[in-house]
Amino acid sequence: MSSCPVEARWWPVWAFALLLLASGCAEPPEDLPDDADAPVVEAAPEAPTSQELGALVERSLEGSQVQVNADTLLDVIGARVSALPSGDSAEAFVERRLEAYGVPRVWRESFPFLAWDRREASLEVVTPEEGVEGELNILSLGHVGSYEVEAPIVDAGYGTAEEIEALGDAVDGAIVLADVGAPEGYGRGVHRTEKVTLATEAGAVGFIQVNTTEGPRIPVGVATLGDEETELPAVAADRASGQALRGALAEEQPVMVRLTVDNWMERAETDNVLGEIPGQSDEIILVGAHLDSWDLAQGAVDNGSGTLAVLELARALAQHVDDTGEVPYRTIRFAFWMGEELGLYGSRHYVETRLDDDRIQRYAAILNLDVVGDPVGLGAMGRPEAEPFLRQVLTGVAEGGIDLDEAVGTRGGIYSDHQPFLMQGVPVLSVRSEQRPEAAGVSHTIHDTRDVIDEPGIARSAAVSAALLWAAANAPDLGLERWSEEEIGRRLEELGVRDPLERAGEWRWP
């Protein structure tokens, strides 16, 4: 089954115009690679010199097509929602670009998921009648179905486990109000899915996430990472609405509200788009970015920036192979994931299908580009042993005119497409970057538009990534091993992600 929608539903005329960009909805050819056929090793790997990496960086920057690709990806297609026409058009666009760049193998892999699209959401104060002035502005979170509940609200601060627990029985039968983020000094971020889970388990009948920045922005996102809808209505509100509700609560009397949401959900299929430059061995270096976005704007920062970077480095590496005739020792694979915003569906499916027959063993390292700006440094999640290799890359990148932080990062987190690989012990490399000030806080909001992204910075990050991938694909010894099952749990705990994984039901270690 292809990702082509089988029912037009309510799509506007522009949606069908986007479909004209697509190259059709045929299934991928059966003879494309599936990781099963190991190439024959023709020669031992030979690490590229610093001068060679520097030259690759320079050529990448000279031929940059970030702006050209942004013209179509962001200005024509815009928001890219999985299993809707905009998502299909985005898949077709990156597929055609990989082919145009001369990437030798390009194909798609379909996967099933719970598709979602927003319709209506409203919040009104029932009592006290004059308790709140002005309009309450909300938007539904993802994977929320259709509900109407009338209940009192309770203020849970940031909605952490400790704050929910401190409210005791007050949460049972109530609608929880919680700010975005975590209290100062908490030690880690607290994802909205964790907060919704905590509220649900405590007996809440609704959840309202409140933005902490001034203005009309309402940051949305998926409310559960599970492959099912939430058990309660979960929405997001702007700061003014949250302040109004808290002002009413300050009067020390119950505040009863009516929360109504109505959304569309159904099982569907969509596609990851993949390409690769075949290597000489059976090992694989993968770089990916999620192609999908939320529906409120152009999805420029999250994750048009990462998509543009992967397209750009694919162009640079394909051109390098064509110009030099060099064949990488390890295969370099490019991945454009769909379904990330609704729960990492594309990358999860990709990894799961490679676990059954242990093909995951072939992955020497992966790089995930999610929200990309101007490059500032390199890293490897939880892997200080990567420092010698990464320092060699830093030297090569400097030869190409880009100076990065000499300190190699080892921190990491979850909630992006590297997570399924990380949880199987696959080495995760990183290119750290910084956004323009204008891009702060725009992800998942109406302001995630092209004017705030750093297109020259994205081109620089792509050039750095190209050098990193070429070095990783040809290093005689990366110095990185896949973690054992026992070691995965220990390393994840050291990264500080045990609590959120346990709340999501994904912690499999003692």
C-alpha positions as CSV (number, residue, x, y, z in Angstrom):
1,M,0.0,0.0,0.0
2,S,1.4,3.4,-0.9
3,S,1.3,6.6,1.1
4,C,-1.2,8.1,-1.4
5,P,-4.4,9.1,0.4
6,V,-7.4,7.0,-0.6
7,E,-10.0,9.6,0.5
8,A,-9.9,13.3,-0.4
9,R,-12.0,14.3,2.6
10,W,-12.0,18.1,2.9
11,W,-8.7,18.9,1.2
12,P,-8.6,22.4,-0.4
13,V,-7.7,23.1,-4.0
14,W,-4.1,24.0,-3.2
15,A,-3.6,20.5,-1.8
16,F,-4.3,18.9,-5.1
17,A,-2.0,21.4,-6.8
18,L,0.8,20.2,-4.5
19,L,0.1,16.6,-5.6
20,L,1.1,17.7,-9.1
21,L,4.6,18.0,-7.8
22,A,4.6,14.3,-7.0
23,S,6.0,11.7,-9.3
24,G,3.2,9.3,-8.7
25,C,2.3,6.8,-6.1
26,A,3.9,3.6,-7.4
27,E,5.5,1.2,-5.0
28,P,9.3,1.2,-4.9
29,P,11.0,-1.3,-7.2
30,E,11.6,-4.7,-5.6
31,D,15.2,-4.8,-6.6
32,L,16.4,-1.9,-4.5
33,P,18.7,-2.5,-1.5
34,D,17.4,-3.9,1.7
35,D,20.7,-4.2,3.6
36,A,20.8,-7.9,2.9
37,D,23.4,-8.1,0.1
38,A,26.9,-7.3,1.5
39,P,29.3,-5.8,-1.0
40,V,32.6,-7.4,-1.6
41,V,35.5,-5.6,0.1
42,E,38.0,-4.5,-2.6
43,A,40.5,-2.7,-0.5
44,A,41.3,-1.7,3.1
45,P,39.9,1.6,4.2
46,E,42.1,4.6,4.0
47,A,41.3,7.7,6.2
48,P,41.0,10.9,4.2
49,T,43.7,13.5,4.9
50,S,42.8,16.9,6.5
51,Q,43.5,18.6,3.2
52,E,41.0,16.2,1.5
53,L,38.3,16.9,4.1
54,G,39.0,20.6,3.8
55,A,38.6,20.5,0.0
56,L,35.3,18.7,0.4
57,V,34.1,21.4,2.8
58,E,35.1,24.1,0.3
59,R,33.4,22.4,-2.7
60,S,30.3,21.8,-0.7
61,L,30.0,25.5,0.2
62,E,30.8,26.7,-3.4
63,G,27.9,24.6,-4.9
64,S,25.4,25.1,-2.2
65,Q,21.7,24.7,-3.2
66,V,20.2,25.3,0.2
67,Q,18.4,28.4,-1.0
68,V,17.2,26.8,-4.2
69,N,15.8,23.8,-2.3
70,A,14.2,26.0,0.3
71,D,12.3,27.8,-2.5
72,T,10.3,24.6,-3.1
73,L,10.4,22.8,0.2
74,L,9.3,25.8,2.3
75,D,7.7,28.3,0.0
76,V,5.8,26.0,-2.3
77,I,5.1,22.9,-0.2
78,G,5.3,24.5,3.3
79,A,3.9,22.5,6.2
80,R,4.5,18.8,5.6
81,V,2.0,16.5,7.3
82,S,2.4,12.8,7.1
83,A,-0.2,11.0,4.9
84,L,-1.7,14.3,3.7
85,P,-1.0,15.8,0.3
86,S,1.7,18.1,1.6
87,G,3.6,15.2,3.1
88,D,3.3,13.2,-0.2
89,S,4.6,16.2,-2.2
90,A,7.5,16.6,0.2
91,E,8.4,12.9,-0.2
92,A,8.3,13.2,-4.0
93,F,10.4,16.4,-3.9
94,V,13.3,14.9,-1.9
95,E,13.2,11.7,-3.9
96,R,13.6,13.7,-7.1
97,R,16.4,15.8,-5.7
98,L,18.4,12.8,-4.6
99,E,18.0,11.3,-8.1
100,A,19.0,14.6,-9.7
101,Y,22.1,14.8,-7.6
102,G,23.3,11.4,-8.8
103,V,22.8,9.5,-5.6
104,P,23.2,5.9,-7.0
105,R,20.3,4.3,-5.2
106,V,17.1,6.0,-4.2
107,W,14.0,4.2,-2.8
108,R,11.1,4.4,-0.3
109,E,10.0,2.3,2.6
110,S,6.4,2.4,3.7
111,F,5.2,2.0,7.2
112,P,1.8,2.1,9.0
113,F,1.0,4.7,11.6
114,L,-1.8,6.6,13.3
115,A,-2.4,9.6,11.1
116,W,-3.8,12.8,12.7
117,D,-5.0,16.2,11.6
118,R,-6.5,19.0,13.6
119,R,-10.0,20.4,13.3
120,E,-11.5,22.4,16.2
121,A,-10.7,23.2,19.8
122,S,-12.3,25.5,22.3
123,L,-12.1,26.4,26.0
124,E,-14.6,28.4,28.0
125,V,-15.0,29.2,31.7
126,V,-18.4,27.9,33.1
127,T,-18.0,29.3,36.6
128,P,-17.3,31.8,38.0
129,E,-19.2,33.6,35.2
130,E,-17.0,36.7,35.5
131,G,-13.8,35.0,36.5
132,V,-11.9,35.4,33.2
133,E,-11.8,38.3,30.8
134,G,-10.9,38.0,27.2
135,E,-10.7,35.1,24.7
136,L,-9.0,31.9,25.7
137,N,-6.7,30.8,22.8
138,I,-5.9,27.1,22.5
139,L,-4.9,24.5,20.0
140,S,-5.2,20.7,20.2
141,L,-2.1,18.6,20.7
142,G,-1.4,15.7,18.4
143,H,-3.0,12.3,18.8
144,V,-5.9,13.8,20.6
145,G,-9.3,12.6,19.4
146,S,-12.7,14.2,20.0
147,Y,-13.8,15.0,23.5
148,E,-16.0,17.4,25.5
149,V,-15.4,17.6,29.2
150,E,-16.5,20.0,32.0
151,A,-14.3,20.0,35.0
152,P,-12.4,22.2,37.5
153,I,-8.9,23.2,36.6
154,V,-5.9,22.7,38.9
155,D,-2.5,24.4,38.6
156,A,0.3,21.9,38.5
157,G,3.1,24.4,37.9
158,Y,5.3,22.7,35.3
159,G,3.5,19.4,35.5
160,T,6.5,17.4,36.9
161,A,6.0,14.2,38.8
162,E,6.7,15.9,42.1
163,E,4.2,18.7,41.4
164,I,1.5,16.3,40.3
165,E,2.1,14.1,43.4
166,A,1.9,17.2,45.6
167,L,-1.6,18.0,44.4
168,G,-2.8,14.6,45.6
169,D,-6.5,13.8,45.1
170,A,-7.1,17.3,43.6
171,V,-5.9,16.0,40.2
172,D,-8.6,13.2,40.1
173,G,-11.4,14.4,37.9
174,A,-9.7,17.8,37.1
175,I,-8.1,19.5,34.1
176,V,-4.4,20.0,34.7
177,L,-2.8,23.3,33.9
178,A,1.0,23.0,33.3
179,D,3.7,25.3,31.9
180,V,6.0,24.4,29.1
181,G,9.5,23.3,30.2
182,A,10.7,22.4,33.7
183,P,11.4,24.3,37.0
184,E,14.8,26.1,37.3
185,G,17.4,23.7,38.5
186,Y,15.3,20.6,37.8
187,G,18.2,18.9,36.1
188,R,16.5,17.9,32.8
189,G,13.8,18.9,30.5
190,V,10.3,17.4,30.9
191,H,8.6,16.6,27.6
192,R,4.9,17.3,27.1
193,T,4.2,13.6,26.6
194,E,5.6,12.8,30.0
195,K,3.4,15.5,31.6
196,V,0.2,14.2,29.9
197,T,1.1,10.7,31.0
198,L,1.6,11.8,34.6
199,A,-1.7,13.7,34.6
200,T,-3.6,10.8,33.1
201,E,-2.2,8.3,35.6
202,A,-3.3,10.7,38.4
203,G,-6.9,10.6,37.2
204,A,-7.0,13.9,35.3
205,V,-9.8,14.3,32.7
206,G,-8.0,17.0,30.7
207,F,-4.6,18.7,30.2
208,I,-3.7,22.3,29.2
209,Q,-0.1,23.1,28.3
210,V,0.7,26.8,28.8
211,N,3.4,28.7,26.8
212,T,5.8,30.7,29.0
213,T,6.8,33.4,26.4
214,E,4.9,36.5,25.6
215,G,2.7,36.9,22.5
216,P,0.3,34.7,20.6
217,R,2.5,31.7,20.1
218,I,0.9,28.4,21.0
219,P,3.5,25.6,20.8
220,V,1.9,22.3,19.8
221,G,3.2,18.8,19.6
222,V,2.1,15.2,20.0
223,A,0.5,14.3,23.4
224,T,1.5,10.7,23.5
225,L,4.4,8.8,21.9
226,G,2.3,5.6,21.9
227,D,0.6,4.3,18.8
228,E,-2.8,5.3,20.1
229,E,-4.8,8.4,20.9
230,T,-4.7,10.0,24.3
231,E,-7.2,9.1,27.0
232,L,-8.1,12.7,27.6
233,P,-8.3,16.0,25.8
234,A,-4.9,17.6,25.7
235,V,-4.4,21.1,24.4
236,A,-1.9,24.0,24.3
237,A,-2.6,27.6,25.2
238,D,-0.8,30.9,24.9
239,R,0.7,32.7,27.9
240,A,-2.1,35.2,28.2
241,S,-4.7,32.5,28.4
242,G,-2.8,30.6,31.1
243,Q,-2.4,33.8,33.1
244,A,-6.1,34.5,32.9
245,L,-6.9,31.0,34.2
246,R,-4.4,31.3,37.0
247,G,-5.8,34.7,37.9
248,A,-9.2,33.2,38.3
249,L,-7.7,30.4,40.5
250,A,-6.1,33.1,42.7
251,E,-9.5,34.1,43.9
252,E,-9.5,30.9,45.9
253,Q,-12.7,29.5,44.4
254,P,-13.2,26.6,42.0
255,V,-12.8,27.4,38.3
256,M,-14.9,25.2,36.1
257,V,-14.2,25.1,32.4
258,R,-15.6,23.3,29.3
259,L,-12.9,21.9,27.1
260,T,-14.0,20.7,23.6
261,V,-11.7,19.2,20.9
262,D,-12.6,17.6,17.6
263,N,-9.9,16.0,15.4
264,W,-9.4,13.5,12.6
265,M,-7.5,10.3,13.1
266,E,-7.2,7.0,11.2
267,R,-4.7,4.3,10.4
268,A,-2.7,5.1,7.2
269,E,0.7,4.5,5.6
270,T,3.4,6.9,4.6
271,D,7.0,6.5,3.3
272,N,10.5,7.1,4.5
273,V,12.6,8.3,1.5
274,L,16.1,6.7,1.4
275,G,19.2,7.0,-0.8
276,E,22.7,5.7,-0.6
277,I,26.2,5.8,-2.0
278,P,27.2,2.1,-1.9
279,G,30.4,1.3,-0.2
280,Q,32.9,-1.6,-0.4
281,S,32.0,-3.3,2.9
282,D,28.8,-4.4,4.6
283,E,28.9,-1.5,7.1
284,I,26.7,1.5,6.9
285,I,27.0,5.2,8.0
286,L,23.5,6.8,8.1
287,V,22.5,10.4,8.2
288,G,18.9,11.4,8.6
289,A,16.4,14.2,9.2
290,H,12.7,14.2,9.7
291,L,10.9,15.5,6.7
292,D,7.5,16.0,8.3
293,S,6.4,19.1,10.3
294,W,3.5,20.5,12.2
295,D,0.7,22.2,10.3
296,L,0.8,25.7,11.6
297,A,3.5,27.3,9.4
298,Q,6.2,26.3,7.0
299,G,8.1,24.0,9.4
300,A,11.3,25.9,8.4
301,V,13.3,25.5,11.6
302,D,11.7,22.1,12.6
303,N,12.7,20.5,10.5
304,G,13.0,22.1,7.1
305,S,16.5,23.1,8.3
306,G,17.6,19.5,8.8
307,T,16.0,18.3,5.6
308,L,17.8,21.0,3.6
309,A,21.1,20.0,5.3
310,V,20.7,16.4,4.4
311,L,19.8,17.2,0.8
312,E,22.9,19.5,0.6
313,L,25.3,17.0,2.0
314,A,23.9,14.2,-0.2
315,R,24.6,16.5,-3.2
316,A,28.1,17.3,-2.0
317,L,29.0,13.7,-1.4
318,A,27.5,12.4,-4.6
319,Q,29.4,15.0,-6.5
320,H,32.6,14.1,-4.7
321,V,32.3,10.5,-5.7
322,D,31.5,11.5,-9.3
323,D,34.4,13.9,-9.6
324,T,37.0,11.7,-7.9
325,G,35.9,8.2,-8.7
326,E,36.4,7.3,-5.0
327,V,34.2,4.6,-3.5
328,P,33.7,4.9,0.3
329,Y,34.7,1.9,2.4
330,R,31.3,2.0,4.2
331,T,28.0,2.7,2.6
332,I,26.7,6.2,3.2
333,R,22.9,6.2,3.5
334,F,20.6,9.2,3.6
335,A,17.2,9.0,5.3
336,F,14.2,11.4,5.3
337,W,11.9,10.2,8.0
338,M,8.2,10.7,8.1
339,G,5.9,10.5,11.1
340,E,8.5,11.9,13.5
341,E,6.3,14.6,14.9
342,L,3.6,12.0,15.8
343,G,6.0,9.7,17.6
344,L,9.2,8.9,15.7
345,Y,7.2,6.5,13.5
346,G,9.5,6.4,10.5
347,S,12.8,5.9,12.3
348,R,11.2,3.4,14.8
349,H,9.9,1.3,11.9
350,Y,13.3,1.4,10.2
351,V,15.2,0.2,13.2
352,E,12.5,-2.4,14.2
353,T,12.6,-4.0,10.7
354,R,16.4,-4.3,11.0
355,L,16.4,-5.9,14.4
356,D,14.7,-9.2,13.5
357,D,17.5,-10.5,11.4
358,D,20.2,-8.4,13.2
359,R,20.9,-6.1,10.2
360,I,21.2,-3.3,12.8
361,Q,24.7,-4.7,13.5
362,R,25.8,-3.3,10.2
363,Y,25.4,0.3,11.3
364,A,28.7,1.7,12.3
365,A,27.3,5.2,13.3
366,I,24.4,7.5,12.6
367,L,24.0,11.3,12.4
368,N,20.6,12.9,13.1
369,L,20.0,16.5,11.9
370,D,17.0,18.0,13.7
371,V,16.8,21.8,13.9
372,V,20.0,23.0,12.2
373,G,21.7,26.3,12.2
374,D,25.3,27.5,12.0
375,P,27.7,24.8,13.2
376,V,29.6,25.2,16.5
377,G,31.0,21.8,17.3
378,L,31.0,18.0,17.0
379,G,29.9,15.3,19.4
380,A,29.0,11.7,20.1
381,M,26.3,10.8,22.6
382,G,27.7,9.2,25.7
383,R,30.9,8.3,23.9
384,P,34.1,10.0,25.1
385,E,36.0,7.4,23.1
386,A,35.0,9.2,19.9
387,E,37.2,12.1,20.7
388,P,40.3,11.0,18.7
389,F,38.3,10.5,15.5
390,L,36.3,13.7,15.9
391,R,39.4,15.8,16.5
392,Q,40.8,14.6,13.2
393,V,37.5,15.8,11.6
394,L,37.8,19.1,13.3
395,T,41.3,19.6,11.8
396,G,39.9,18.8,8.3
397,V,37.0,21.1,8.7
398,A,39.3,23.9,9.8
399,E,41.3,23.3,6.6
400,G,38.1,24.2,4.8
401,G,37.7,27.5,6.6
402,I,35.2,26.5,9.3
403,D,36.5,26.7,12.9
404,L,34.5,24.8,15.5
405,D,34.7,24.4,19.2
406,E,37.6,22.1,20.0
407,A,35.7,20.5,22.9
408,V,33.9,17.3,21.8
409,G,30.4,17.0,23.2
410,T,29.2,13.7,24.8
411,R,25.8,14.8,26.1
412,G,22.6,13.6,24.5
413,G,18.9,13.2,24.9
414,I,15.9,11.5,23.3
415,Y,12.7,12.6,21.4
416,S,14.2,12.7,17.9
417,D,15.0,10.2,15.3
418,H,18.3,9.1,16.8
419,Q,16.4,7.7,19.7
420,P,15.6,4.2,18.2
421,F,19.2,3.8,17.2
422,L,20.6,5.0,20.5
423,M,18.4,2.5,22.3
424,Q,20.0,-0.3,20.3
425,G,23.5,0.8,21.2
426,V,24.3,2.2,17.7
427,P,26.9,5.1,17.9
428,V,25.2,8.5,17.5
429,L,27.4,11.3,16.2
430,S,26.3,15.0,16.3
431,V,27.0,18.3,14.6
432,R,26.1,20.9,17.2
433,S,24.7,24.2,15.8
434,E,23.1,27.4,16.9
435,Q,20.0,29.2,15.6
436,R,19.6,32.9,14.9
437,P,18.0,34.8,17.8
438,E,14.8,35.2,15.8
439,A,14.3,31.4,15.7
440,A,14.1,31.0,19.5
441,G,10.9,29.3,20.5
442,V,9.3,29.2,17.1
443,S,9.3,25.4,16.6
444,H,5.8,23.9,16.5
445,T,4.2,27.4,16.3
446,I,2.8,29.8,13.7
447,H,6.1,31.6,13.5
448,D,8.2,28.6,12.2
449,T,8.8,30.4,8.9
450,R,11.6,30.7,6.4
451,D,12.5,34.2,7.4
452,V,14.0,33.0,10.8
453,I,16.3,30.2,9.6
454,D,20.0,30.7,8.9
455,E,20.4,29.4,5.3
456,P,24.1,30.2,5.0
457,G,24.5,28.5,8.5
458,I,22.6,25.4,7.2
459,A,25.0,25.2,4.2
460,R,28.0,25.4,6.6
461,S,26.5,22.6,8.8
462,A,25.9,20.5,5.7
463,A,29.5,21.0,4.6
464,V,30.8,20.0,8.1
465,S,28.4,17.0,8.1
466,A,29.7,15.9,4.6
467,A,33.2,16.0,5.9
468,L,32.2,14.0,9.1
469,L,30.4,11.4,7.1
470,W,33.1,10.9,4.5
471,A,35.7,10.6,7.3
472,A,33.4,8.1,9.2
473,A,32.8,6.1,6.0
474,N,36.5,5.7,5.4
475,A,38.2,5.6,8.8
476,P,40.1,2.3,9.3
477,D,38.9,2.3,12.9
478,L,36.2,4.6,14.2
479,G,36.9,3.5,17.7
480,L,33.2,3.0,18.3
481,E,31.5,-0.2,19.1
482,R,27.8,-1.0,19.4
483,W,27.0,-1.2,23.1
484,S,25.9,-4.5,24.6
485,E,22.4,-4.8,25.9
486,E,23.5,-4.3,29.5
487,E,25.7,-1.4,28.6
488,I,22.9,0.4,26.7
489,G,20.9,0.7,29.9
490,R,23.9,2.0,31.9
491,R,24.8,4.5,29.3
492,L,21.2,5.8,28.9
493,E,21.0,6.2,32.6
494,E,24.2,8.2,32.5
495,L,22.7,10.4,29.8
496,G,19.8,11.2,32.2
497,V,17.0,9.7,30.2
498,R,15.9,6.8,32.4
499,D,12.9,8.7,34.0
500,P,11.2,9.7,30.7
501,L,11.8,6.3,29.2
502,E,10.2,4.6,32.2
503,R,7.2,6.9,32.0
504,A,6.8,6.1,28.3
505,G,7.0,2.3,29.1
506,E,10.2,2.0,27.0
507,W,12.8,1.2,29.8
508,R,13.7,-2.5,29.4
509,W,16.5,-2.8,31.9
510,P,16.4,-3.5,35.7
